[in-house]
Amino acid sequence: MNRTTPGRARHHPLSHPRSASLAVLLAVLAILAAGSAGAAQERIVDLTHSFDEKTIYWPTARGFALERVAHGINERGFWYAANNFCAAEHGGTHMDAPIHFAAERATADQVPVSRLIGPACVIDIASQCAADPDYRLTVADILAWEKADGRLPVGAVVLVHTGWGTRWGDPQRVFGSDTPSDTRTLHFPGFSVEAARFLTEEREIDAVGLDTPSLDHGPSADFGAHQVFARADVPGFENVANLDRLPATGATFIGLPMKIAGGSGGPARIVALLP
């Protein structure tokens, strides 16, 4: 299952066929068949934090700023509202494109949409993270999930629920530090390098995500998990909201980042369709 194993053709980032799009279409049709807007809404979970001046960005990144251009009745007599915004690629609920940590890998606009839509497989390690804020998802955690819920399917979007979503809005709690602007003091959970290698070498996943500011745990200095996922052309989603509202299996993930040409990532609107 290793995309990079010698002798095995490696998927080009621009040509990665999946049946996920058909699955999502069928799911959408099922929602529409529910018969009412209310019933459809009950099956949609918003996995995105709003973007505003309080949105949490990586300590070294530029935060979100909204500049009001117009907001009211204009000189022609009708309502008109418009704004400018500015922000770094990596902050709030967003996608890391593979180019972020690996040369000559897919940029934000090159990541196929088929890799951003797929079966959501939610691994809950919130209890481990409550005991150890620097906890990293292990291979044993993945195998335990598979024992309970079945092997990760081809094209899976692996989402890790650490419980960190409840801390959103408080930089000190999100970054696990009294000095959240100092990257040397951060403490929060992430993927272990071993888990990243297992997912990219032993399983055929399409994307990963979690509810913390980084795929790597807070104390990481080399961002090893980022590097493994990036070299395998696996995009990652960070600061994913409301993972506690998803079942371990059965939901469909739809994560659509801003299509920034040449970008290393971008803000995303993510939703899940419940079974």
C-alpha positions as CSV (number, residue, x, y, z in Angstrom):
1,M,0.0,0.0,0.0
2,N,3.0,2.2,0.0
3,R,2.7,5.1,-2.5
4,T,6.5,5.5,-2.4
5,T,7.6,1.8,-2.4
6,P,10.2,1.2,-5.2
7,G,8.7,-0.6,-8.1
8,R,5.2,0.8,-7.4
9,A,3.9,3.6,-9.6
10,R,3.5,6.7,-7.5
11,H,0.3,8.7,-7.8
12,H,0.9,12.0,-9.6
13,P,-0.7,14.8,-7.5
14,L,-2.8,15.8,-10.5
15,S,-4.2,12.4,-11.3
16,H,-5.5,10.5,-8.3
17,P,-8.8,8.8,-9.3
18,R,-11.2,8.0,-6.5
19,S,-14.8,7.0,-6.1
20,A,-15.3,9.5,-3.3
21,S,-17.0,12.1,-5.5
22,L,-19.6,9.6,-6.5
23,A,-20.1,8.7,-2.8
24,V,-20.6,12.3,-1.9
25,L,-23.0,12.8,-4.7
26,L,-25.1,9.9,-3.5
27,A,-25.0,11.3,0.0
28,V,-26.1,14.7,-1.1
29,L,-29.0,13.1,-3.1
30,A,-29.9,11.2,0.1
31,I,-30.0,14.5,2.0
32,L,-32.2,16.2,-0.6
33,A,-34.5,13.2,-0.5
34,A,-35.0,13.8,3.2
35,G,-37.7,16.2,2.2
36,S,-37.1,19.3,4.2
37,A,-34.4,21.8,4.9
38,G,-34.5,21.0,8.6
39,A,-33.9,17.4,8.1
40,A,-31.1,18.1,5.7
41,Q,-29.4,20.5,8.1
42,E,-29.5,17.8,10.9
43,R,-27.2,15.7,8.7
44,I,-24.6,18.4,8.1
45,V,-21.9,19.2,10.6
46,D,-19.9,22.3,10.2
47,L,-16.2,21.5,11.0
48,T,-15.0,25.1,10.5
49,H,-14.1,27.8,13.0
50,S,-15.2,31.3,11.9
51,F,-12.5,33.7,10.7
52,D,-12.2,37.0,12.6
53,E,-9.8,39.1,14.6
54,K,-9.7,36.4,17.3
55,T,-8.9,33.5,15.0
56,I,-5.9,31.6,16.2
57,Y,-2.9,31.6,13.8
58,W,0.6,30.0,14.2
59,P,2.6,32.3,16.4
60,T,4.9,33.5,13.6
61,A,2.1,34.0,11.1
62,R,0.0,37.1,10.3
63,G,-3.4,37.0,11.8
64,F,-6.8,37.6,10.1
65,A,-7.8,41.2,9.4
66,L,-11.0,42.5,7.9
67,E,-11.2,46.0,6.5
68,R,-14.6,47.4,5.9
69,V,-15.0,49.0,2.5
70,A,-18.7,49.7,2.4
71,H,-21.6,48.9,4.7
72,G,-24.8,50.7,4.2
73,I,-27.0,52.5,1.7
74,N,-24.9,53.9,-1.0
75,E,-25.2,57.0,-3.1
76,R,-27.5,55.2,-5.5
77,G,-30.0,54.4,-2.8
78,F,-29.5,50.6,-2.3
79,W,-27.7,48.6,0.3
80,Y,-24.1,47.6,-0.5
81,A,-21.6,45.8,1.8
82,A,-18.0,44.8,0.9
83,N,-14.7,44.2,2.7
84,N,-11.1,43.5,2.2
85,F,-9.4,40.8,4.2
86,C,-5.8,39.8,4.8
87,A,-4.3,36.7,6.5
88,A,-1.6,34.1,6.4
89,E,-2.3,30.8,4.6
90,H,-1.9,28.8,7.8
91,G,-4.3,29.7,10.5
92,G,-7.8,29.0,11.7
93,T,-9.4,26.0,10.0
94,H,-7.1,25.4,7.0
95,M,-5.4,23.0,4.7
96,D,-1.7,22.3,4.5
97,A,-0.8,21.5,0.9
98,P,2.1,19.0,0.5
99,I,4.4,21.7,-0.8
100,H,4.3,23.2,2.7
101,F,6.9,20.6,3.8
102,A,8.2,18.9,0.7
103,A,9.7,20.2,-2.5
104,E,8.0,19.5,-5.8
105,R,4.8,18.3,-4.2
106,A,1.3,19.6,-4.8
107,T,0.5,23.2,-4.2
108,A,-2.9,24.3,-2.9
109,D,-4.4,24.6,-6.4
110,Q,-2.9,21.2,-7.5
111,V,-4.4,19.1,-4.7
112,P,-7.1,17.1,-6.5
113,V,-10.6,17.7,-5.2
114,S,-11.1,14.0,-5.0
115,R,-8.5,13.9,-2.2
116,L,-10.5,16.5,-0.2
117,I,-13.7,14.5,-0.2
118,G,-14.0,11.0,1.3
119,P,-15.1,8.7,4.2
120,A,-14.3,10.3,7.5
121,C,-12.5,8.0,9.9
122,V,-12.4,9.6,13.3
123,I,-9.8,8.3,15.8
124,D,-10.6,9.5,19.4
125,I,-7.6,10.0,21.6
126,A,-9.1,12.7,23.8
127,S,-8.6,10.7,27.0
128,Q,-4.9,10.2,26.3
129,C,-4.5,13.9,25.4
130,A,-6.2,14.9,28.6
131,A,-3.5,13.0,30.6
132,D,-0.6,14.2,28.3
133,P,-0.9,17.4,26.4
134,D,2.1,16.4,24.2
135,Y,0.5,13.1,23.3
136,R,1.0,11.8,19.7
137,L,-1.2,9.5,17.9
138,T,0.5,6.1,17.8
139,V,0.3,3.1,15.4
140,A,-1.3,1.2,18.3
141,D,-4.1,3.8,18.4
142,I,-4.7,3.3,14.7
143,L,-4.7,-0.5,15.0
144,A,-7.1,-0.3,18.0
145,W,-9.4,1.8,16.0
146,E,-9.3,-0.7,13.1
147,K,-10.0,-3.6,15.5
148,A,-13.2,-1.9,16.6
149,D,-14.3,-0.2,13.3
150,G,-12.6,-2.1,10.5
151,R,-9.6,-1.4,8.3
152,L,-9.2,2.1,7.1
153,P,-10.8,2.2,3.6
154,V,-8.9,3.3,0.5
155,G,-9.4,7.1,0.2
156,A,-10.1,7.6,3.9
157,V,-9.7,11.0,5.5
158,V,-8.2,10.2,8.9
159,L,-9.4,12.7,11.5
160,V,-7.9,12.7,15.0
161,H,-10.1,14.0,17.8
162,T,-7.8,15.2,20.6
163,G,-10.4,17.2,22.5
164,W,-8.5,20.4,21.8
165,G,-11.5,21.9,20.0
166,T,-13.0,22.9,23.4
167,R,-10.1,25.2,23.9
168,W,-10.7,27.2,20.7
169,G,-10.6,31.0,21.2
170,D,-8.1,30.9,24.1
171,P,-4.5,31.1,22.6
172,Q,-2.9,30.0,25.9
173,R,-5.0,26.9,26.2
174,V,-4.9,26.1,22.4
175,F,-1.1,26.4,22.4
176,G,-0.7,25.0,25.9
177,S,1.6,27.8,27.0
178,D,1.5,31.0,29.0
179,T,3.7,32.5,26.3
180,P,1.9,31.3,23.1
181,S,3.9,33.6,20.9
182,D,7.0,31.7,21.8
183,T,7.2,28.6,19.6
184,R,9.7,27.0,22.0
185,T,7.0,26.7,24.8
186,L,4.1,25.1,22.9
187,H,2.3,21.9,24.2
188,F,-0.5,20.2,22.3
189,P,-1.2,16.8,20.7
190,G,-0.4,15.7,17.2
191,F,0.5,12.7,15.0
192,S,3.7,10.7,15.7
193,V,6.1,10.2,12.9
194,E,5.5,6.5,13.2
195,A,1.8,6.9,12.7
196,A,2.3,9.2,9.8
197,R,4.5,6.6,8.1
198,F,2.0,3.8,8.8
199,L,-0.8,5.8,7.3
200,T,1.2,6.7,4.2
201,E,3.0,3.4,3.7
202,E,0.6,0.8,5.0
203,R,-2.7,2.3,4.1
204,E,-4.0,4.3,1.1
205,I,-5.5,7.4,2.7
206,D,-6.3,10.6,0.9
207,A,-6.0,13.2,3.7
208,V,-5.6,13.7,7.4
209,G,-6.8,16.3,9.9
210,L,-7.1,17.1,13.6
211,D,-8.4,19.7,16.0
212,T,-5.1,21.2,17.0
213,P,-2.9,24.0,15.4
214,S,-0.5,21.5,13.8
215,L,-0.2,17.9,12.6
216,D,2.9,17.7,14.8
217,H,2.7,18.0,18.6
218,G,3.6,21.3,20.2
219,P,7.2,20.6,21.2
220,S,8.2,19.4,17.7
221,A,11.3,21.1,16.2
222,D,11.5,19.3,12.9
223,F,7.8,18.8,12.1
224,G,8.5,15.2,11.2
225,A,4.9,14.1,10.7
226,H,4.4,17.1,8.4
227,Q,7.3,16.0,6.4
228,V,6.1,12.4,6.1
229,F,2.6,13.4,4.9
230,A,3.9,16.0,2.6
231,R,6.4,13.7,0.8
232,A,3.5,11.2,0.3
233,D,1.4,14.1,-1.2
234,V,-1.2,13.8,1.6
235,P,-2.8,17.1,2.5
236,G,-3.5,17.9,6.1
237,F,-6.3,19.9,7.8
238,E,-5.6,21.7,11.1
239,N,-7.9,23.4,13.6
240,V,-10.8,21.2,12.5
241,A,-13.9,22.0,14.6
242,N,-16.6,19.8,16.1
243,L,-14.9,16.5,15.7
244,D,-16.8,15.3,18.8
245,R,-20.0,15.4,16.7
246,L,-18.8,12.8,14.2
247,P,-19.1,9.1,14.5
248,A,-16.0,6.9,14.2
249,T,-17.2,5.8,10.7
250,G,-20.0,6.6,8.3
251,A,-19.7,10.3,7.8
252,T,-18.4,11.9,4.6
253,F,-15.8,14.6,4.8
254,I,-15.8,17.6,2.5
255,G,-12.9,20.0,2.9
256,L,-12.6,22.8,0.3
257,P,-9.7,25.2,0.8
258,M,-9.2,28.4,-1.0
259,K,-7.6,27.5,-4.4
260,I,-4.5,29.7,-4.1
261,A,-2.3,29.2,-7.2
262,G,1.1,28.1,-6.0
263,G,0.0,28.3,-2.4
264,S,1.3,26.2,0.5
265,G,-2.1,26.0,2.0
266,G,-5.2,28.1,2.6
267,P,-8.3,28.7,4.7
268,A,-10.9,26.1,4.3
269,R,-14.6,25.5,4.8
270,I,-15.1,22.0,6.0
271,V,-18.3,20.1,6.5
272,A,-19.3,16.5,7.2
273,L,-22.4,14.7,6.0
274,L,-23.6,12.3,8.7
275,P,-24.8,8.8,7.7
